[in-house]
Amino acid sequence: MPIASRRLLCLALLLAAAGLACGRSSAPQPPAGTPRPQSSFEDYSPDEPFVHQAGKILVGPDGSPLKLRGVNLGGWLLWEGWEYGPGGLLVSESVLLDRLTQLVGAQKAQAFQQQVYDNYITEADIRQIAELGFNSVRIPINAKILEDENHPYVYLDSGWQILDRVLGWCEAHHVYAVLDMHAVPGGQSRLTPSDPAAPAQLIWRSPENQDRTVALWKAIAARYRDRQIVAGYDLINEPLPPKGEDLLSLEQRIVAAIREVDRNHLVIVEGGRFSSDFSMFTGPISGNEAYGFHIYTWFGDNRSKVFAGLRNLTDQQDIPLWAGEFGENDYEMIATTVQMFEDPAHEINGGWSFWTWKKVPGRHPALVAIDPPGDWTAVMAWISDPKHSPQPSADQAWTGMQDFIQAVRLENTHMDPQMLQALTAGLPSP
């Protein structure tokens, strides 16, 4: 079987196993007409205007209805190999860094990491996003940029500086930011977007990593509680808990910690099974909350069924729905999905965020396409499959790494007009 086919089969088996692991929850869906539980938190005061929930919609700081329409900043503060070049489907950030270290040494690998942080997304990207008519970005974060791995509960000034800087750009260009914990300490699944550690360290198996996640969110909320440009806190990306009550319990702890220091910001709660199963939540866990779901159609077009279930959820619990991720498909599928998000009948009132703003094109086209340099392509080929690809020399690898840093800068990329049209046709003018 060709290498690419083996990887796709492996991913499909992982996805199927993950779905079975969290496909059932002991907490049933509430029957229609069940009164909405009252939050125990004082979540919002009109005297301190922030983006907030008002029933099934979001309201902006000015009190007007708000629909977030934006893009993810994937590949920046959380790496996935497939965004950096062909063949990286099963390459997590830690694996990528480990193999770069094998090629060029720890010092240069760490220098490359900082160069990615400094160049992959700059103010020029945020300015361009605003000029294209988007009003929001979702910022996927690896917990490792904020917490010292070797010293739990010690937070890194370098990570705060990155977030401070991008929020400043967002303020300057009037683009809301959703802070997304894309990889928690230990990982929330064994899949590459979670940058998982050893199986025993998965958050569902490690009380310490649960405590670290709760504490980290409290620190984030304490730092950004006064930043109105932050539209919300997306608590855990695509969690895959063994049981629904495991997710419910952890999310409740995170929200309680956030509300100790920040009563203002919206919290975004994702369901299990790749943010599609909300059956463990019989009601809101906060009075200022939205449900974040993800929708991809790689295994068949089930959008009508998904939207029908989500509509029941928002009607029963009186909570806004926000599509935190969709994409990785052809132009027609992207365009028609946006049309469905914009159709009031589907009640996706919180809005949507496309995955992703910038990447190396692969099976599916990119919105902003990175042209991978030749030496970098050789590096990624070896990182993705070291058993069957020639290992670059240290000099070739370093040259490729430096060429890639130049390639990711916005001025050296190119916009795909068809993808832009699919995403923005019919949107309000900026």
N, C-alpha and C positions, 0 to 999 in steps of 0.2 A: 504494500500500500504506500503511495507517495507520502512524503513527510507532511505536506500541507493537509492531506486527507486524514492522516493519523492525528494531527493536532485538532482538526475540527471534530473528529470522532471523540477524542479525549474531552474536549470542551463540552460536547453534547452530553456525554456520560456524567460529567461533573454537574452540569446544570440539572439533569434529571435527578441525580442523587440529592442535590440540594433541595429541589422541589419536594421530593418525598420526605426529606428530613423535617420540613416545616409546613407540609401541606395540610396538616390538621391542627386544630387548636381546640383546647377544652372550653374556651370561652365562646358561647354562641353569639350569633348576630342578634341584636335586639329586635323584637317585633315592631312592625310599623306602628307609629303613634306613641312609642315609649317616650316619656318626658325626658328632656335632656338633663343629665346630672349637673349639679352646680359645682363649679370649681371651688376648691378651698383656698385658692390664691387670689390676692388682689392684683389682677393682671394688667389693668389698664385704667388710666385716669385721663379724661379729656383735657386736663390742665397740662399734661405732658405729651404732646402729640407725636406719635410714631405710627408707622404702618401697623395696622391692627385689624383684627377680625370684627366684623359686624354681621352676625348670623352667617349666611353662606357666601358672603363676599368679603373682600379686603377693602380697607379704606386707607387712603394716604394721610400724611400728616396734616394736610389742609382740610380734611374731612370729606373729600370727594372719593367716589368709588375708584378703585385702583385694580388694574389687571396687569400682572407682571408678564412681560413678553421679552424673552432674552435668550442668552446663550450661556453654556457652561465654559469655564476656563480650564478644561481638562488638559492634562499633560504638563501642568506648570508646578503646582505644589503637591501633586500626587501623580506619580508616573505610572503609565502602563505601556509595556513594550510595543504593542501594536500601533500606538499613536506615533511612535518614533521611527517606524520603518516596517517593511514587510517581514512577516514571520514571527513577530513578537507577541503572538496571541496569548501565550501562557507565561510571559515574562513579567514578574512583579517589579516594583521599584527596588526592593532589596536585592533581588537576583540581578537586576541590571547593574546596580552599583557594585555588587560583589564581583561580577565578571569584568567590569571596567577596571576594578582594582587589580585583578589578575593581569590585565593587559598593560596598565600604565603605572600601577602603584597607588597607594592610598592617597598621597598628597595630591596628585593630579586628578584622581577621581573625585576627591572632595572639592577641588577647584572647579571642576566641570559642573558639579552639583550647584555650586553658588552661581556659576555663569548662567545656568538654566534659570534660576530664580531671578537673575538680573535682566535677562534678555527675552525669555519666552513670552512674557506679558510685560508690556511697558505702558506708559501713559498713552502712547500712540494707539495701542489696541483699544483702550477704553474710549478714547476720543472717536475712533472709527466706529465702534459699536454704537455709540450714541448717535453719530451722524447717519447711520443706516436705519435708525428708527427704533432700535431696541431700547428698553428702559430699565433693564436689569441684567445682572450677571450672577451666576451661581459659582462659588469659589470652592472647588473640592480641595480639602486639606488633609494631609497626612499628619497625624498627631505628632510624629517625630520632628516636624519643623518647630513645634512649640515646647515639647517636653524633652529633657535630656534623657535618652534611653538608659544611660548608666546611672542616673540619679533621679528616680521617680519623684514627681511633685516639684522638681526644679525646672523652671521655665526659662526659655532661651530668648534673650533680647533680640537675637538675629531674626527669630521667627516673628516676634511682635513687630519688628520694624518692617518686615515684608507686608504684613496685614495693615499696619498703619498707613503705609505708603499707598497701597492699592485703594484703601478706603478714601484717602485724600484725593486720588484721581477720580474716583466715583463721585465724590462731592463736587469736584470741579466741573464734571461733565453731566451731572444730574442723572446718574445711573445707580439704581438701587443695587445693593449687594446682599446676597444670601450666603451666610457662612455655613459650609457643608462639611461635617466631619466624615470624610470619605473613607478614612482608615483609622479605626480606634486602636488604642494600645492592645497588642496581641492579635488584632484583626477580628472582624465580625463574621467572617466566613473563610473558607480555604481557597477562595478564588482571588485572582490577581488584583482586582480593584481594591481589596482589603489589605494588600501588602501583608499577608499573614505571617506570623511567627511560627514556632513549633506548635503542633496540634494541642499540646497541653496548655499552651498560653492563649488559645482563643478566648475571647472575652466571656463566652458562656461557660467556660471551664475554670476561669481564673477570677476568684473574688478580688484579688489585688488589681487586676486590670479593669475590673468594673469600678473599683474605687478610684483608680487613676482617671478613668473616663469622666466620672461624675465630678471629680475635682477640677479636671481640665476645663470642662464646660463652665463651671462656676468662675474660674479665672478669666475665661473669654468674656463671659457676661459682665463681670466686674469691670473689665477694661473698656468694653464697648457699650455699656448701658446708656450712655448719653449720645451715641452716634445715631442720628435719625436716618442717615443714609443706609444703615443696616436694616434691610426689610425683615429679616428673620434668621433664626438659628435652626438649621436642618440637622437634627440631632445625631442620627446614625444612618449612613448610606447603605441601602440594600442589605439589611440585616437578615441573617439566616439562623435563627435560634432553633435549638432542639425542640422547644415547646413554646407555644404562644405566650404563656404566662411568664416565661423568662424575659421576653422582650417587653411585655407590659411592665413588669417590676422594675427593669433597668430604666426604661423611659420615665417612669414615675419618679425614680430617684434623681434622674438628671434634671427634670423640670423643677422638682422641689429645691435642688441646689441653685439652679438659675434664679428662681424667684426669691431666694434669700438676698440677692444682690441686684436684681433687675426685674422689675415688675412690668416693664414697658414693652419689651420686644416679643413679637410673634414667635412661637415655637412651631416647628414643622416636624411632624411625626410620620415616619415611613413605616409601611407594613412589612410583614415577613414575606418570604418567597419572592425576593427581588422587588420589594415595594409594591406588591400586588394583593397581599392577603391582610386585611384589617380586622379579621374576625376576633382577634384577641382584645380589641378595643370596643367595649360595649357602650362607651360614651367618651367624651373628651376628658383628657387628663389635665387640661388647662383651660382657663376661660378666654385665652387669647391664642388660638391654635388653628393650624391648617393641617390637612392630610396631604402628604407628598407621595405621589405614585409615579412609577416609571412604566413606559409602554414601548416594547419592541415587538416586531412582527416577523422575526426570523423563522419561526416554526408554523406560520400560518396567520392569516388576517383575522384576528379575533376582536377587533376594535369595537364592534357594535356590542358584543357581549360584555367586554370590559367596561365600556361606558355606561351600559345599563346597570351593572352592579355598583359602579361608583355613584351614579345618580341616586340609587336607593340609599347609599351610605350618607351622602350629603343631605338628603331629605330627612332621613331618620335622626341624624345627630346634629343637624344645623351647623355644619362646619364647612369652610371653603375647601375646595380641591385645587391642587397645584401639581402640574406635570413637571417634576423636577428633571426628568430625562426622557427624551425620545430621539430618534434619528437613526444613523447607521443603516440607511436604506436608499432606494432610488428616488429620483426627483418627484415622481408622481405620488409615491407613498408619503413622502415628507409633506408635499403640498396638501394632499387630502387630509392628512392628520392635523395639520394646522387649521384647515377649514372646520374639522370636527371640534377642535378646541374652541374655535371662535363661534360655533353655533350655540346660541343660548339654550337650546333644548338639552344639550349635554351637561350644562351646569358646571363646566370647568372654569369656575369664576375666579379662581386665584391666578390663572394664567399658565405659562409654560416656559421651559428652558431647553433649548436644543443642545444635544451632544454631538459635536463640540465646536467651539469657535475655530480652533486651529489644530491641524494634524498633518502627518504624511498620508496622502490618499492611499487607500488599500482596495479592498473589495468594493467599498462604497466611496462615492466622491466626498471631498472636503468642502466646507464653506470657505475657509482660508487654507490654502494648500501650501505645505512645506515641500520644497524640492530637495530630496535627500542627496547630499554629495556622495560621490563614488566611494571614497574611503570610509565614510560613515555607514554606507550600505553594507560594506564588507564587515564592519564592526558588528552591526546588528545581525547579520547573517550568522556570525560565530556565536554571539550572545544567545540567539534564539535556538541554535542547534550546534553546540560545540563538537558533537560527535561526528557530524557529517559536513561541517564547513571548515575551511582552512582558517587557522588562527592568525590574525594580523600581527605584524610586528608591533613593538611598543611605539616606534616612530609613526608607522602608518595609523595606528589607533589614535594617537594624540592628534595627528593631523586631521583625521576624520572628525574627532570630537570638536576641534576648533572650527572646522568648516560647518559642522552642524549648528554650532552656536550662532554663526552668522546667518545661516539659512533660516533659523526660526524667527528672526527679527521681522516685524511686520513689513518693512520696506523691501524685504527680499522674498516675500511670499506673493501669491496671487489669489485673487478672489474668483470664485466660481460663480458667474452670473446666473446660471440656471438654479443653483442651490439658493442663492440670495433671493431670486424671484419666488422660489417655492416657499420660502420662509416669510417673505414680507409682502407679497401681493395682498392688497386689501387691508393692510394694517393702517392705523391712524398715522398721519404725517408727523414726523419728528418736530 
